[in-house]
Amino acid sequence: MLSLKKGRYAARFAETAQDLQAAQQLRARAFFGPSGTEAAEAGKDTTYDARLDADDFDQICTHVLVEDQRDGRLVCCFRILPLSAGREIGRSYSAQYYELSGLEAFDGPMVEMGRFCMDPECRDPDILRIAWAAMTAYVDENGVEMLFGCSSFKGTDAEAYLDAFAMLKERHLAPKRFLPRVKAPSVFRFAQKLRRKPDLKRAALAMPPLLRTYLLMGGWVSDHAVVDARMNTLHVFTGLEIRAIPPARKRLLRTAAG
């Protein structure tokens, strides 16, 4: 049972239907705005209830909640889907959008980390730190050998992120044996299209915090981004072999999780 406290924040597993609903409400605010009007204006499915971000994967995932200990406010959440090995990769959320046969031969426990979000009103970097500490504790306790998921850029305009995509192409593409292939109907093939050298400062500023953390630990990405109109995002498949995490960073994560 996960129970992790650092400073103002505490991380735990969701235990009740009310816990799950709180996570779904936070996800809706983070992804679609407080009233859901952003989703409607972006031309998404009008049957979608923007008060709750929910799907069938919620019922088969474990949900992690990060709360402010002062008032119990939920400030961050994500869900995890454990897989015994790569042969189960087709069960994942990511497999809806990426052709992942290159990962089917991975012979070790895997976890998909999904629907990661923070309260839009919160900017404390300690929230991200304790979220990763919670993930680290889970990885260590369960012998996980690979983390993966979809890392999202807000909006569907690739022009706003060309330097970030150029840096991903230059430094962080997946190994060929793992490289996801195109499956989604609408994608931005940045590794194929971009010929520019990245402006590293602009690239760093545009990189989503979750993806930035993956990359700092040695993570890699697909060579294309999926245009997800319903979620109003561009997302890249992201993978991280646990053994590839630099020792110094691994020590920091385990210190935070201890």
N, C-alpha and C positions, 0 to 999 in steps of 0.2 A: 504494500500500500504506500503510495507516494505521499510524503508529508515533508515539505521543504520550506524553511523560513529564512529569509535574509532581509534584514532591515525592515522596511515598511511592508514588504510583500511576502506572500505565502503561496506556494503552488500545491495543488492536490488534484486527485482524480475526481471527475464528476461522479456522483453516487445516486442521484435521484432524477426523476423526470423534470423536476424544477431546475436542477443544475443544468441539464441539457438545454432546457428552454432558455435559460439565462445566456448560455453560450450562443444559441441560435439568434437571440435578440441582439447580442453584441456584434455578431457577424453581420447581421442586417444593417446595423448602424455604420459599421466600418466599411462595408462594401457598397452600400446603396444610399447612404445618407440618412439623416434622422427621420425623414418623412416618406422616403421611398420615391420622391419625385424625380430624383436623379435617374432612377431605373426607368421610369416612364418616359422621361424626356430623351433618353438614349435609345428609345425604340425597342426595349426589351419585351419579353413575354408579359402581357398585361394581366395574365392570370396569376402571376407570381405575387405572393403575399410578402411585401417588403418588410413587414414587422418581424418575420422569422426567415432566416436563411437555413433551410432544411432540405435534406435529400435522403435517399435510401441508404447511403453510406453511413449516416449518423448511427444507424442501428447496429452496425457491425464494427464500429470503431470505439476506442477508448478516448475519452475527452479529458484534456488537462486544462485546469482553470488556474489563473493567477489572480489573486485578490489582494486588495489593500487591507492590511490588518487593522487599520484604524477604524474603518467603517464597513468592512465586508464587501466593498464595491468590486465588481469584476472588471479588471483592467486589461486582461489578455486571455486568449484561449487558443487552443489548437487541438487537432484530433490525430490519433495514431492508429494505423492499421498494420498489425504484425503479419508477416508472411514467413513461412518456414524456409523458403528458398526462392530463387528466381523462377522456378517452374510455376509459381502461383502469381506471377506478375500480372496476369490477365485479370485478376480479381480487383486490381487497384483502380482508384479514381483516375489516375494519370493515364491508364491504358485506354480510356475513352478517347483521348486526344493524341496519343503518340503510339506508333508501332514499336513495341518494346521487345521484339524477339531476341535482340542482342543481349538482353539481360536474363533470358530464360535459363542459361547455363550457369548463372551465378549460384554457387553451392554454399550458401550460408544464410543465416537468419537476416531478414530485411524488415525495415519499417518504413511505411509511407507516412510522412508528416504533412498534414493538410489543413486547409481552412485557417491558417495562422492569421491572427489579427490582434490589434491593440485598440483600445478605446481611442477614438479620434481626438479626444480632448487631453490625452495623456502623452507626455513627451519624455518621461523619465527613462534614461537608458538602463536603469536597474531592472526595469520590467523585462526587457529583452534578455538581460543577463540571467535572471532567475528562470525565465522560460527555457533557455538553453541548458541551464543547470538541471532542470527537471528532465529534459530530454536526455541529458548525459546520464543521469541516474538510472533512467529506464534502459538505456542502451547497455550500461554496465551490468545491471541486474539480470538482463535477458540475453546477454551474449550477442547482441545485434552486430552485424558486420557491414551493413550498408543502410544509410538513410537516403530517401529520395522523395520527390514531390514536385509540385508545380510552383515556381516562384513568379509572382505577378508584378507587373508594372501597371500603375493606374492609368486607365484610358486605353484607347485602341489606336492612337496616332503614333506610329513608329518614328515619325520625324522628330518627336520630342526626345527620343532616346538613342539617336544614332551613335553618339560617342560611347554610350554604355554598351550598345550592341557591338560596336567595333572593338571595344576592349574584350568583350566576351569571345569574339572571334579570334582575336590575337593571342589571348592568354588562357582561356578557360574552356575550350571545347572538350567534349567527352572523348575518351579513348575510342578508337575506331571499333573495337570489339563490343563496346557498350552503346554506341551512338544511336539514339532513337531516330526512326525514320518518320516521314510525314504520313499522317493519318487524317488529321482534321481538314475540313473543306477550305478553311481560310487561314493562311499562315504567312508570316514574313520571313523569308529565307535570308537572314542577315549574313550568314557565312558565305553565301553565294553572291549576294548583291553588293555588299559593301566593299569598297576598295580604299577607303580612307584610313588614315592613321588616327587613333583616338586621341582626343584631348583628355588627358588623364584626370584633370581636375573636374571638368564637366561630367566625365563618365562616373566618377566617384559620387558626385552630388546627385546624379540621376539614378543611381543604383538603389533598389529597395533594400531596407535594412536586413530583412531575412536573407536575401540573396547575397548581400555583402558578407554576412556572417558565414554562410556556406563557403564562399570563395576563400575567405581568410583561413578556413580550416582545410583547404585543399579540394573543395568541391568542383564539379564540372557541369556543363550545361549542354543541351541539345543545340544543333546548328540552325534551328529555326524557332520562331516564336509563334504560338497559336493566338489567333485573334478571337477572343471570347466575348462576343457582343452581349451576351446575357449578363455576364459578370462585369462588363465594361473594363476588361483588362487585356493586356498582352502577357502571356506567360511562357516561360521556358521550363522544360524538364530539367531538374537539378538532381544530381547524384553525389554522394559522398561516401567513399569507402572509409570505414572507421580507422583502419590501419594506416591510412594516408594522412591522418591529422598530424600536424607537426607536434613533436613531444611537448614543447613549451606550452602550446595552446591547449593540449590535452590536459596538462597539469592544472592550468588555470580553470578549465571547465570542471575538473574533478574536485578541485578545492572549493569551488562555488557549490558543488552538489553534495559536499561532505557535511 
